[in-house]
Amino acid sequence: MSRTTVERQQERSDWIERAEAVAATLAEHATASAAGKTLAAESVTALEDAGFFAMASPREVGGHDVHPATQVEAFEQLAAVDVSSGWVAMIQAETAGLAGAHLAAGAGLDTVFGNDFPRMAGTANPEGRATALADGSFRLNGRWSFCSGIRHCGWVLANSVVVKEDGSRPTPEDGLPPVIGSVVPQASVAVEDSWNVMGLEGTGSCHYQIHDVIVRPEFTTPFGGVHSNRGGAWFQNPTITFLSPGHTGIALGAARQALNLLNGELTKRVRFASAEAIADRSTFQRDYGEMSCRYEAARAYAMTTLDGAMAQREAGQPTTPADDARIRAMVTWVTDACVDVVRFAHHTGGGAAAFVDNPLQQLLRDILVASQHVYVADSAYERSGAFRLGRNPRGVL
């Protein structure tokens, strides 16, 4: 059922208020999160208590099924305070959403979602190996990367390539999926102390390993599928589209905060050998105006695209591969635009921005690492361009 305009506005106001309510806690503990290479416990609790880990899950499992455009605004608000906090909220919300929508009804769903809402980390890339066993279970082995928030989560959603017991890949006659997701307890996972990075330090996106863990079929999910078992219209999207609000909001939040910093004490300074404050220089005013337009254009593009995509889903229209490609290209372009904004802000910060404790330095590091994510690869433009030109994309993701 489609949300009315009044319902949309009420939902939007609610989630903006939730983000504002946790802002002081996230800001207070941002430095500790970065130093500890994982989100501070106080920040985790604040996000959890405010409902952010459940915001992108079906209502049937205790989630809030928040409109994708509202998700963008909420993640933007969080990231404008601390990008790492916004990132962890995004990953945990969307990972739980995928599991909550796609686990089959029964023991697996009841175990994971039957009590308190779970803290769940996950890895999108199928980096592991799931050996199909005769009883329908899978034996998991492998090493996965970039599992944000894993140190404070109770569950991990790990995607794996399926192989038969002889090590060969399954054929259609075998009746096995090529790739599956497995929801496993964090206690069955060996977390590596590998998160030594230049940005998003507080996300704790460590590698992890799984060795000979048996996963029953009721704890598995399809990979990249459209057909959810529960949830509203947005859960009928392919995984790549379902994940689009989070990356979009994080990039916009970083850019917004960069512009805010330039509109404060920073540009009231008078630099050496200059007679006027930075903010009084016409060249800075011109560039600041352009970058503000770039941020606003990126935000409008994102909101229009996701509003339109949600309207299609609510009308019962499926996501076509071309739709999916356009949405992913939007996220990539928005991220690229926001990187430009943050780079400009960092450059304007001058020598002071070279220090690691400078907020512009932190924003630059954060958004550069965020822009390295596979979701925002340049191949998104290639795929979208191929569809727009009436051509078939050639194997790009």
Salt bridges, closest charged atoms under 4 A:
GLU11 OE2 - ARG3 NE 3.42
ASP14 OD1 - ARG18 NE 3.16
GLU28 OE1 - HIS29 NE2 3.86
GLU42 OE1 - HIS29 ND1 3.76
GLU48 OE1 - ARG119 NH2 2.85
ASP65 OD2 - ARG59 NH1 3.71
GLU73 OE1 - ARG12 NE 2.77
GLU73 OE2 - ARG299 NH2 3.07
GLU76 OE2 - ARG256 NH1 3.87
GLU76 OE1 - ARG299 NE 2.96
ASP174 OD2 - LYS164 NZ 3.28
GLU192 OE2 - ARG143 NE 2.70
ASP193 OD1 - LYS37 NZ 3.09
ASP193 OD1 - ARG151 NH2 3.90
GLU201 OE2 - ARG365 NH2 3.12
GLU218 OE2 - ARG216 NE 2.69
GLU265 OE2 - LYS268 NZ 3.49
ASP287 OD1 - ARG286 NH1 3.13
GLU290 OE1 - ARG286 NH1 2.42
GLU290 OE2 - ARG294 NH2 2.86
ASP307 OD1 - ARG8 NH1 3.17
ASP307 OD1 - HIS67 NE2 3.83
GLU314 OE2 - ARG3 NH1 3.84
ASP340 OD2 - ARG294 NH1 3.06
